[in-house]
Amino acid sequence: MRDSRSSETCPDIFELGDGNFAVIGTEATDALDPFLPPDAARADYERIVVITRATLIHAKNDIPDV
């Protein structure tokens, strides 16, 4: 399940061939950057992306422990 409401696009988390993960979600850098906790930071080339709770929970079984 990818939590699609329109059956056309949806938030998703998927593993890349190199073992990294990519996230498809709603870009929210400008709105959320001022609210990052003190121990969080991002580089200029990084963006804050929001995914639904359901997307992350459904992806949990596909994320390796190591």
Backbone as XML, in Angstrom:
<?xml version="1.0"?>
<chain id="A" units="angstrom">
  <residue number="1" name="MET">
    <atom name="N" x="0.845" y="-1.186" z="0.000"/>
    <atom name="CA" x="0.000" y="0.000" z="0.000"/>
    <atom name="C" x="0.885" y="1.242" z="0.000"/>
  </residue>
  <residue number="2" name="ARG">
    <atom name="N" x="0.518" y="2.173" z="-0.815"/>
    <atom name="CA" x="1.319" y="3.385" z="-0.910"/>
    <atom name="C" x="0.519" y="4.623" z="-0.578"/>
  </residue>
  <residue number="3" name="ASP">
    <atom name="N" x="-0.660" y="4.433" z="0.002"/>
    <atom name="CA" x="-1.474" y="5.537" z="0.503"/>
    <atom name="C" x="-1.882" y="6.521" z="-0.583"/>
  </residue>
  <residue number="4" name="SER">
    <atom name="N" x="-2.187" y="6.004" z="-1.778"/>
    <atom name="CA" x="-2.591" y="6.860" z="-2.883"/>
    <atom name="C" x="-4.069" y="7.188" z="-2.772"/>
  </residue>
  <residue number="5" name="ARG">
    <atom name="N" x="-4.390" y="8.452" z="-2.871"/>
    <atom name="CA" x="-5.798" y="8.853" z="-2.857"/>
    <atom name="C" x="-6.339" y="8.987" z="-4.276"/>
  </residue>
  <residue number="6" name="SER">
    <atom name="N" x="-5.454" y="9.214" z="-5.233"/>
    <atom name="CA" x="-5.907" y="9.441" z="-6.608"/>
    <atom name="C" x="-5.618" y="8.269" z="-7.529"/>
  </residue>
  <residue number="7" name="SER">
    <atom name="N" x="-4.888" y="7.269" z="-7.068"/>
    <atom name="CA" x="-4.445" y="6.131" z="-7.881"/>
    <atom name="C" x="-3.482" y="6.560" z="-8.982"/>
  </residue>
  <residue number="8" name="GLU">
    <atom name="N" x="-3.022" y="7.797" z="-8.960"/>
    <atom name="CA" x="-2.089" y="8.277" z="-9.973"/>
    <atom name="C" x="-0.700" y="8.500" z="-9.387"/>
  </residue>
  <residue number="9" name="THR">
    <atom name="N" x="-0.621" y="9.151" z="-8.238"/>
    <atom name="CA" x="0.659" y="9.392" z="-7.580"/>
    <atom name="C" x="0.498" y="9.079" z="-6.104"/>
  </residue>
  <residue number="10" name="CYS">
    <atom name="N" x="1.602" y="8.876" z="-5.439"/>
    <atom name="CA" x="1.496" y="8.554" z="-4.023"/>
    <atom name="C" x="2.843" y="8.710" z="-3.346"/>
  </residue>
  <residue number="11" name="PRO">
    <atom name="N" x="2.823" y="8.932" z="-2.034"/>
    <atom name="CA" x="4.083" y="8.929" z="-1.300"/>
    <atom name="C" x="4.648" y="7.511" z="-1.310"/>
  </residue>
  <residue number="12" name="ASP">
    <atom name="N" x="5.957" y="7.406" z="-1.281"/>
    <atom name="CA" x="6.569" y="6.083" z="-1.305"/>
    <atom name="C" x="7.989" y="6.167" z="-0.782"/>
  </residue>
  <residue number="13" name="ILE">
    <atom name="N" x="8.476" y="5.045" z="-0.315"/>
    <atom name="CA" x="9.869" y="4.874" z="0.088"/>
    <atom name="C" x="10.360" y="3.658" z="-0.657"/>
  </residue>
  <residue number="14" name="PHE">
    <atom name="N" x="11.503" y="3.783" z="-1.346"/>
    <atom name="CA" x="12.008" y="2.616" z="-2.055"/>
    <atom name="C" x="13.521" y="2.563" z="-1.966"/>
  </residue>
  <residue number="15" name="GLU">
    <atom name="N" x="14.034" y="1.329" z="-2.009"/>
    <atom name="CA" x="15.477" y="1.116" z="-1.906"/>
    <atom name="C" x="16.111" y="1.206" z="-3.285"/>
  </residue>
  <residue number="16" name="LEU">
    <atom name="N" x="17.214" y="1.920" z="-3.349"/>
    <atom name="CA" x="17.970" y="2.061" z="-4.594"/>
    <atom name="C" x="18.968" y="0.916" z="-4.722"/>
  </residue>
  <residue number="17" name="GLY">
    <atom name="N" x="19.504" y="0.738" z="-5.898"/>
    <atom name="CA" x="20.454" y="-0.334" z="-6.150"/>
    <atom name="C" x="21.700" y="-0.267" z="-5.289"/>
  </residue>
  <residue number="18" name="ASP">
    <atom name="N" x="22.066" y="0.925" z="-4.826"/>
    <atom name="CA" x="23.269" y="1.066" z="-3.999"/>
    <atom name="C" x="22.982" y="0.904" z="-2.504"/>
  </residue>
  <residue number="19" name="GLY">
    <atom name="N" x="21.733" y="0.566" z="-2.154"/>
    <atom name="CA" x="21.380" y="0.363" z="-0.761"/>
    <atom name="C" x="20.826" y="1.591" z="-0.063"/>
  </residue>
  <residue number="20" name="ASN">
    <atom name="N" x="20.919" y="2.756" z="-0.675"/>
    <atom name="CA" x="20.305" y="3.961" z="-0.124"/>
    <atom name="C" x="18.801" y="3.908" z="-0.358"/>
  </residue>
  <residue number="21" name="PHE">
    <atom name="N" x="18.070" y="4.790" z="0.299"/>
    <atom name="CA" x="16.628" y="4.854" z="0.126"/>
    <atom name="C" x="16.237" y="6.200" z="-0.468"/>
  </residue>
  <residue number="22" name="ALA">
    <atom name="N" x="15.207" y="6.198" z="-1.292"/>
    <atom name="CA" x="14.650" y="7.423" z="-1.851"/>
    <atom name="C" x="13.223" y="7.569" z="-1.322"/>
  </residue>
  <residue number="23" name="VAL">
    <atom name="N" x="12.793" y="8.822" z="-1.156"/>
    <atom name="CA" x="11.470" y="9.106" z="-0.630"/>
    <atom name="C" x="10.730" y="10.005" z="-1.608"/>
  </residue>
  <residue number="24" name="ILE">
    <atom name="N" x="9.493" y="9.632" z="-1.909"/>
    <atom name="CA" x="8.603" y="10.496" z="-2.682"/>
    <atom name="C" x="7.586" y="11.037" z="-1.699"/>
  </residue>
  <residue number="25" name="GLY">
    <atom name="N" x="7.521" y="12.341" z="-1.577"/>
    <atom name="CA" x="6.580" y="12.956" z="-0.642"/>
    <atom name="C" x="6.354" y="14.406" z="-1.022"/>
  </residue>
  <residue number="26" name="THR">
    <atom name="N" x="5.755" y="15.131" z="-0.131"/>
    <atom name="CA" x="5.456" y="16.536" z="-0.354"/>
    <atom name="C" x="6.631" y="17.387" z="0.116"/>
  </residue>
  <residue number="27" name="GLU">
    <atom name="N" x="7.164" y="18.204" z="-0.761"/>
    <atom name="CA" x="8.285" y="19.074" z="-0.439"/>
    <atom name="C" x="7.796" y="20.142" z="0.542"/>
  </residue>
  <residue number="28" name="ALA">
    <atom name="N" x="8.473" y="20.256" z="1.686"/>
    <atom name="CA" x="8.023" y="21.185" z="2.727"/>
    <atom name="C" x="9.184" y="21.922" z="3.383"/>
  </residue>
  <residue number="29" name="THR">
    <atom name="N" x="10.279" y="22.095" z="2.657"/>
    <atom name="CA" x="11.472" y="22.701" z="3.243"/>
    <atom name="C" x="11.205" y="24.091" z="3.794"/>
  </residue>
  <residue number="30" name="ASP">
    <atom name="N" x="10.630" y="24.962" z="3.000"/>
    <atom name="CA" x="10.417" y="26.345" z="3.448"/>
    <atom name="C" x="9.513" y="26.406" z="4.677"/>
  </residue>
  <residue number="31" name="ALA">
    <atom name="N" x="8.493" y="25.574" z="4.707"/>
    <atom name="CA" x="7.541" y="25.601" z="5.818"/>
    <atom name="C" x="8.115" y="25.003" z="7.098"/>
  </residue>
  <residue number="32" name="LEU">
    <atom name="N" x="8.950" y="23.965" z="6.981"/>
    <atom name="CA" x="9.402" y="23.240" z="8.168"/>
    <atom name="C" x="10.826" y="23.568" z="8.626"/>
  </residue>
  <residue number="33" name="ASP">
    <atom name="N" x="11.635" y="24.140" z="7.759"/>
    <atom name="CA" x="13.026" y="24.435" z="8.117"/>
    <atom name="C" x="13.154" y="25.235" z="9.413"/>
  </residue>
  <residue number="34" name="PRO">
    <atom name="N" x="12.316" y="26.256" z="9.636"/>
    <atom name="CA" x="12.454" y="27.025" z="10.880"/>
    <atom name="C" x="12.127" y="26.216" z="12.139"/>
  </residue>
  <residue number="35" name="PHE">
    <atom name="N" x="11.499" y="25.071" z="11.974"/>
    <atom name="CA" x="11.064" y="24.280" z="13.120"/>
    <atom name="C" x="11.915" y="23.039" z="13.365"/>
  </residue>
  <residue number="36" name="LEU">
    <atom name="N" x="13.035" y="22.921" z="12.654"/>
    <atom name="CA" x="13.910" y="21.774" z="12.894"/>
    <atom name="C" x="14.389" y="21.801" z="14.342"/>
  </residue>
  <residue number="37" name="PRO">
    <atom name="N" x="14.479" y="20.641" z="14.982"/>
    <atom name="CA" x="15.003" y="20.618" z="16.351"/>
    <atom name="C" x="16.465" y="21.042" z="16.378"/>
  </residue>
  <residue number="38" name="PRO">
    <atom name="N" x="16.972" y="21.477" z="17.521"/>
    <atom name="CA" x="18.342" y="21.982" z="17.618"/>
    <atom name="C" x="19.412" y="20.990" z="17.151"/>
  </residue>
  <residue number="39" name="ASP">
    <atom name="N" x="19.142" y="19.705" z="17.258"/>
    <atom name="CA" x="20.149" y="18.713" z="16.868"/>
    <atom name="C" x="19.979" y="18.237" z="15.425"/>
  </residue>
  <residue number="40" name="ALA">
    <atom name="N" x="19.147" y="18.921" z="14.655"/>
    <atom name="CA" x="18.938" y="18.566" z="13.245"/>
    <atom name="C" x="19.420" y="19.709" z="12.360"/>
  </residue>
  <residue number="41" name="ALA">
    <atom name="N" x="19.967" y="19.345" z="11.224"/>
    <atom name="CA" x="20.412" y="20.353" z="10.268"/>
    <atom name="C" x="20.337" y="19.757" z="8.873"/>
  </residue>
  <residue number="42" name="ARG">
    <atom name="N" x="20.327" y="20.603" z="7.863"/>
    <atom name="CA" x="20.325" y="20.120" z="6.484"/>
    <atom name="C" x="21.259" y="20.993" z="5.661"/>
  </residue>
  <residue number="43" name="ALA">
    <atom name="N" x="21.846" y="20.395" z="4.657"/>
    <atom name="CA" x="22.700" y="21.145" z="3.738"/>
    <atom name="C" x="21.816" y="21.902" z="2.746"/>
  </residue>
  <residue number="44" name="ASP">
    <atom name="N" x="22.396" y="22.870" z="2.059"/>
    <atom name="CA" x="21.633" y="23.656" z="1.085"/>
    <atom name="C" x="21.022" y="22.791" z="-0.010"/>
  </residue>
  <residue number="45" name="TYR">
    <atom name="N" x="21.655" y="21.680" z="-0.333"/>
    <atom name="CA" x="21.159" y="20.815" z="-1.406"/>
    <atom name="C" x="20.144" y="19.776" z="-0.903"/>
  </residue>
  <residue number="46" name="GLU">
    <atom name="N" x="19.875" y="19.744" z="0.396"/>
    <atom name="CA" x="18.910" y="18.799" z="0.956"/>
    <atom name="C" x="17.551" y="19.470" z="1.136"/>
  </residue>
  <residue number="47" name="ARG">
    <atom name="N" x="16.503" y="18.673" z="1.061"/>
    <atom name="CA" x="15.150" y="19.165" z="1.203"/>
    <atom name="C" x="14.421" y="18.361" z="2.271"/>
  </residue>
  <residue number="48" name="ILE">
    <atom name="N" x="13.460" y="18.979" z="2.922"/>
    <atom name="CA" x="12.597" y="18.290" z="3.872"/>
    <atom name="C" x="11.380" y="17.796" z="3.092"/>
  </residue>
  <residue number="49" name="VAL">
    <atom name="N" x="11.120" y="16.507" z="3.194"/>
    <atom name="CA" x="10.004" y="15.891" z="2.486"/>
    <atom name="C" x="9.087" y="15.244" z="3.512"/>
  </residue>
  <residue number="50" name="VAL">
    <atom name="N" x="7.798" y="15.483" z="3.370"/>
    <atom name="CA" x="6.811" y="14.912" z="4.282"/>
    <atom name="C" x="6.143" y="13.719" z="3.610"/>
  </residue>
  <residue number="51" name="ILE">
    <atom name="N" x="6.066" y="12.614" z="4.363"/>
    <atom name="CA" x="5.295" y="11.453" z="3.932"/>
    <atom name="C" x="4.264" y="11.161" z="5.008"/>
  </residue>
  <residue number="52" name="THR">
    <atom name="N" x="3.255" y="10.422" z="4.658"/>
    <atom name="CA" x="2.229" y="10.104" z="5.647"/>
    <atom name="C" x="2.747" y="9.074" z="6.643"/>
  </residue>
  <residue number="53" name="ARG">
    <atom name="N" x="2.152" y="9.065" z="7.793"/>
    <atom name="CA" x="2.485" y="8.062" z="8.807"/>
    <atom name="C" x="2.232" y="6.669" z="8.252"/>
  </residue>
  <residue number="54" name="ALA">
    <atom name="N" x="1.123" y="6.511" z="7.529"/>
    <atom name="CA" x="0.775" y="5.204" z="6.947"/>
    <atom name="C" x="1.851" y="4.717" z="5.990"/>
  </residue>
  <residue number="55" name="THR">
    <atom name="N" x="2.445" y="5.625" z="5.211"/>
    <atom name="CA" x="3.496" y="5.231" z="4.275"/>
    <atom name="C" x="4.693" y="4.661" z="5.020"/>
  </residue>
  <residue number="56" name="LEU">
    <atom name="N" x="5.124" y="5.330" z="6.072"/>
    <atom name="CA" x="6.281" y="4.850" z="6.830"/>
    <atom name="C" x="5.975" y="3.536" z="7.545"/>
  </residue>
  <residue number="57" name="ILE">
    <atom name="N" x="4.811" y="3.430" z="8.123"/>
    <atom name="CA" x="4.443" y="2.191" z="8.805"/>
    <atom name="C" x="4.390" y="1.016" z="7.827"/>
  </residue>
  <residue number="58" name="HIS">
    <atom name="N" x="3.835" y="1.241" z="6.647"/>
    <atom name="CA" x="3.760" y="0.169" z="5.653"/>
    <atom name="C" x="5.139" y="-0.196" z="5.110"/>
  </residue>
  <residue number="59" name="ALA">
    <atom name="N" x="6.070" y="0.750" z="5.107"/>
    <atom name="CA" x="7.421" y="0.482" z="4.613"/>
    <atom name="C" x="8.275" y="-0.228" z="5.651"/>
  </residue>
  <residue number="60" name="LYS">
    <atom name="N" x="7.862" y="-0.195" z="6.903"/>
    <atom name="CA" x="8.672" y="-0.723" z="8.000"/>
    <atom name="C" x="9.161" y="-2.152" z="7.747"/>
  </residue>
  <residue number="61" name="ASN">
    <atom name="N" x="8.292" y="-3.007" z="7.255"/>
    <atom name="CA" x="8.674" y="-4.409" z="7.016"/>
    <atom name="C" x="9.703" y="-4.565" z="5.907"/>
  </residue>
  <residue number="62" name="ASP">
    <atom name="N" x="9.823" y="-3.566" z="5.040"/>
    <atom name="CA" x="10.762" y="-3.641" z="3.912"/>
    <atom name="C" x="12.103" y="-2.976" z="4.216"/>
  </residue>
  <residue number="63" name="ILE">
    <atom name="N" x="12.235" y="-2.368" z="5.382"/>
    <atom name="CA" x="13.477" y="-1.685" z="5.751"/>
    <atom name="C" x="14.332" y="-2.662" z="6.565"/>
  </residue>
  <residue number="64" name="PRO">
    <atom name="N" x="15.519" y="-2.979" z="6.071"/>
    <atom name="CA" x="16.359" y="-3.942" z="6.806"/>
    <atom name="C" x="16.826" y="-3.388" z="8.149"/>
  </residue>
  <residue number="65" name="ASP">
    <atom name="N" x="17.099" y="-4.293" z="9.081"/>
    <atom name="CA" x="17.589" y="-3.892" z="10.400"/>
    <atom name="C" x="19.046" y="-3.434" z="10.370"/>
  </residue>
  <residue number="66" name="VAL">
    <atom name="N" x="19.811" y="-3.899" z="9.403"/>
    <atom name="CA" x="21.217" y="-3.514" z="9.291"/>
    <atom name="C" x="21.545" y="-3.093" z="7.888"/>
  </residue>
</chain>
